[in-house]
């Protein structure tokens, strides 16, 4: 039997701009995915808590077709990247984060599955190879993924990410508490990425300035994180949210949740991930304040939890 894990993530600053060659600052979640693989007569993936069983099929078009195609792409990528899929496996994966919420569930699942298969087969692989295998899976779901989710699922540390490069670890000057709140809306990352691309094609000057502004937020955020300056981090979150909203990536519910968190004492709040729904994050300077913010967000009927970043 082989086992593997994949980390979930939040994007502190830089979503969408990272698709267009800008940096993003991301942090791991303690929640993610764990998978186990055992020898079997045929390949099969069971995903809990969904209770879904799928087999790999590159041409699938049924209810769980994307998952089947993604599994097929992952198995093909494992072979082409130096590993050999010598035997079939039954894979049992347990996700501890919601899908379609901007928390990297898909990438966490792919990395956990790839690691479980490698462990079962005695294959040793570099982090870079694992990221590429995960991206083969991610392209099925997201079309043109930035690679942040796959990199974070593999590395699991606070990092500055630039497309095409290995994540650069980022020093955290002091512990901070981040509340993650789920809006209950399940957007399509692919559609959000395509929306920004269309806007960029229609008005490259305007959208280019917004993306440049997000890049400046990321760079300032890295400095504030290194210095432990939580007040500046909170203000940068608010600014990043305004820039993302100007690209029509936020929703009224996300805006209300961000405002609710700030009213409860959070230093700043913004959406995280693709937008159009999914999750928001709120920065707090203590665990008691994070608890207060979670209680305030309870009115929105979505799951909220805290993450300590250090």
C-alpha positions in Angstrom: 0.0 0.0 0.0 1.2 3.5 -0.8 0.1 6.8 0.7 0.4 10.5 -0.2 -0.8 13.9 0.8 -1.6 17.1 -1.1 -1.9 20.5 0.6 -4.7 23.0 0.2 -3.9 26.7 -0.1 -5.1 30.2 0.1 -3.9 33.0 -2.1 -3.0 36.0 0.1 -2.4 38.3 -2.8 -2.2 38.1 -6.6 -4.9 35.8 -8.0 -5.7 36.1 -11.7 -2.7 38.5 -12.2 -0.5 35.4 -11.7 -2.1 33.8 -14.9 -0.7 36.8 -16.8 2.9 36.6 -15.6 2.6 38.5 -12.3 3.7 37.1 -8.9 1.3 35.7 -6.3 1.7 35.2 -2.6 0.2 32.0 -1.3 0.0 30.1 2.0 -0.7 26.4 2.7 -3.8 25.1 4.6 -3.5 22.4 7.2 -6.4 20.8 5.4 -5.9 19.1 2.1 -6.1 15.6 0.8 -4.8 12.2 1.8 -4.7 9.2 -0.6 -3.9 5.5 -0.4 -3.2 3.2 -3.3 -3.4 -0.7 -3.3 -2.8 -3.1 -6.1 -5.9 -4.0 -8.0 -7.1 -5.7 -11.3 -8.0 -2.3 -12.8 -7.5 1.4 -11.9 -10.2 3.0 -9.8 -10.4 6.2 -7.8 -12.8 6.6 -4.9 -13.1 10.2 -3.6 -14.4 10.8 -0.1 -16.5 12.4 1.3 -18.2 12.6 -2.1 -18.6 8.8 -2.4 -17.7 8.9 -6.0 -15.9 6.0 -7.8 -14.4 6.7 -11.2 -12.1 4.9 -13.7 -9.7 6.7 -16.0 -11.2 7.5 -19.4 -9.7 10.1 -21.7 -12.9 10.3 -23.7 -15.5 10.3 -20.9 -18.6 12.4 -21.3 -20.8 11.3 -18.4 -21.7 12.7 -15.0 -18.1 12.6 -13.7 -16.4 12.9 -17.0 -13.9 15.7 -16.0 -12.7 13.6 -13.1 -12.3 10.5 -15.3 -10.4 12.5 -17.9 -8.2 14.2 -15.2 -7.3 10.8 -13.8 -6.4 9.5 -17.3 -4.3 12.6 -17.9 -2.5 12.1 -14.5 -1.7 8.4 -15.3 -0.4 9.4 -18.7 1.7 12.2 -17.2 3.2 9.8 -14.7 4.4 7.6 -17.4 5.9 10.3 -19.6 7.7 12.0 -16.7 9.9 9.0 -15.9 7.6 6.8 -13.8 6.1 3.6 -15.2 2.5 2.7 -14.2 3.5 -1.0 -13.7 0.3 -2.3 -12.1 -3.2 -1.1 -11.6 -4.4 0.4 -8.4 -7.4 1.1 -6.3 -7.0 4.6 -4.9 -8.9 5.9 -1.9 -8.7 9.7 -1.5 -10.1 11.7 1.4 -10.6 15.5 0.8 -10.8 17.7 3.8 -11.5 20.9 1.9 -14.5 21.8 -0.3 -14.2 21.6 -4.1 -14.8 24.7 -6.2 -14.0 27.0 -3.3 -10.7 28.5 -4.3 -8.8 26.4 -1.8 -6.9 24.2 -4.3 -9.0 21.0 -3.7 -8.5 19.7 -7.2 -4.7 20.1 -7.1 -4.5 18.7 -3.6 -6.4 15.6 -4.8 -4.1 15.2 -7.8 -0.9 15.5 -5.8 -2.2 13.1 -3.1 -3.1 10.6 -5.8 0.2 10.9 -7.6 2.2 10.5 -4.4 0.2 7.5 -3.3 0.8 5.8 -6.6 4.5 6.6 -6.5 4.7 5.3 -3.0 2.9 2.1 -3.9 5.3 1.6 -6.9 8.5 2.7 -5.2 8.9 5.6 -7.6 11.0 8.6 -6.4 10.1 11.8 -8.1 11.2 15.5 -7.8 8.8 18.2 -6.7 9.0 19.7 -10.1 7.9 16.5 -11.7 5.0 16.2 -9.3 3.9 19.7 -10.2 3.9 18.9 -13.9 1.8 15.7 -13.3 -0.7 17.8 -11.2 -0.9 20.4 -14.0 -1.9 17.7 -16.5 -4.8 16.9 -14.2 -5.6 20.6 -13.5 -5.8 21.5 -17.3 -8.8 19.2 -17.6 -10.7 21.2 -15.0 -9.3 24.7 -15.5 -8.1 25.0 -19.0 -5.2 27.4 -18.3 -4.2 27.0 -14.7 -1.6 29.4 -13.3 0.1 26.5 -11.5 -0.2 28.1 -8.0 -2.5 25.4 -6.7 -0.3 22.6 -8.0 2.9 24.1 -6.6 1.3 24.8 -3.2 -0.2 21.3 -3.1 3.3 19.9 -3.5 5.4 22.3 -1.4 3.0 23.3 1.4 4.8 26.4 2.5 4.3 30.2 2.3 5.8 31.2 -1.0 6.0 33.7 -3.8 4.9 32.1 -7.0 5.7 33.2 -10.5 4.4 31.1 -13.4 7.1 28.9 -14.8 9.4 29.2 -11.8 9.8 27.2 -8.6 8.0 28.8 -5.6 10.3 31.0 -3.6 9.9 30.5 0.2 8.8 33.7 2.0 9.8 34.6 5.5 6.9 35.3 8.0 7.9 37.9 10.6 5.2 37.0 13.1 2.3 34.6 13.3 -1.0 35.8 11.8 -4.4 34.2 12.0 -6.5 34.1 8.8 -10.2 33.2 8.8 -11.4 31.4 5.7 -15.1 31.7 5.0 -17.0 29.8 2.4 -19.7 31.8 0.5 -21.6 28.7 -0.4 -21.4 29.7 -4.1 -19.5 27.3 -6.4 -18.0 29.2 -9.3 -16.0 27.9 -12.3 -12.4 28.9 -12.1 -12.1 28.3 -15.9 -15.0 30.8 -16.6 -13.4 33.4 -14.3 -10.0 33.1 -15.9 -11.7 33.3 -19.4 -13.6 36.4 -18.3 -10.4 38.3 -17.3 -8.8 37.2 -20.6 -11.7 38.7 -22.5 -11.5 41.9 -20.6 -7.8 42.1 -21.3 -8.4 41.6 -25.0 -11.1 44.3 -25.1 -9.2 46.9 -23.1 -5.5 45.9 -22.6 -4.5 49.3 -21.2 -7.1 49.4 -18.5 -6.8 45.8 -17.5 -3.0 45.9 -17.7 -3.0 48.8 -15.2 -5.2 46.7 -12.8 -2.8 43.7 -13.1 0.2 46.0 -12.5 -1.6 47.3 -9.4 -2.1 43.7 -8.2 1.6 43.1 -8.7 2.5 46.1 -6.6 0.2 44.8 -3.9 1.9 41.4 -4.0 5.4 42.9 -3.7 4.3 45.2 -0.8 2.5 42.3 0.8 5.7 40.2 0.8 7.6 43.0 2.6 4.8 43.5 5.1 4.7 39.7 5.8 8.4 39.6 6.2 8.3 42.5 8.6 5.3 41.2 10.5 3.4 44.4 9.7 -0.2 43.1 10.0 -1.9 46.5 9.7 -0.2 47.0 6.3 -1.1 43.5 5.3 -4.8 44.2 6.1 -4.8 47.4 4.1 -3.2 45.6 1.2 -5.9 42.9 1.4 -8.6 45.6 1.1 -6.8 47.2 -1.9 -6.4 43.8 -3.6 -10.1 43.1 -3.1 -11.0 46.4 -4.8 -8.8 45.6 -7.8 -10.3 42.1 -8.1 -13.8 43.6 -7.9 -12.9 46.0 -10.7 -12.3 42.9 -12.8 -15.9 41.7 -11.9 -14.5 38.7 -10.0 -16.3 39.4 -6.7 -19.9 38.8 -5.8 -22.4 40.7 -3.6 -22.1 37.8 -1.1 -18.3 37.9 -1.0 -18.5 41.7 -0.6 -20.9 41.4 2.3 -18.7 38.7 4.0 -15.6 40.8 3.7 -17.4 43.8 5.2 -18.8 41.7 8.0 -15.4 40.4 8.9 -13.9 43.9 8.9 -16.8 45.2 11.1 -16.0 42.3 13.5 -12.4 43.6 13.8 -10.5 41.9 11.0 -7.6 44.0 9.7 -8.5 43.3 6.1 -10.5 40.9 4.0 -10.6 39.7 0.3 -11.7 36.9 -1.9 -9.2 34.1 -2.4 -8.9 32.0 -5.5 -10.8 32.4 -8.8 -13.7 34.5 -7.4 -17.3 34.5 -8.7 -18.0 32.8 -5.4 -15.9 30.3 -3.4 -14.1 31.7 -0.3 -12.9 34.9 1.3 -10.2 35.4 3.8 -9.9 37.8 6.7 -6.7 38.8 8.5 -6.7 38.8 12.3 -3.9 39.6 14.8 -4.9 37.0 17.4 -6.7 33.7 17.8 -9.5 35.3 20.0 -10.2 37.9 17.2 -10.3 35.1 14.6 -12.9 33.3 16.7 -15.0 36.5 16.9 -14.8 36.9 13.1 -15.9 33.3 12.6 -18.9 33.9 14.9 -19.8 37.0 12.8 -19.6 35.0 9.6 -21.9 32.3 10.9 -24.8 34.5 9.7 -23.8 33.5 6.1 -24.4 29.8 6.7 -21.0 28.9 5.2 -18.2 26.9 6.8 -15.6 29.2 8.3 -12.3 28.1 10.0 -9.0 29.7 11.0 -5.5 29.1 9.8 -2.4 30.1 11.7 0.4 31.3 9.3 3.9 31.4 10.7 
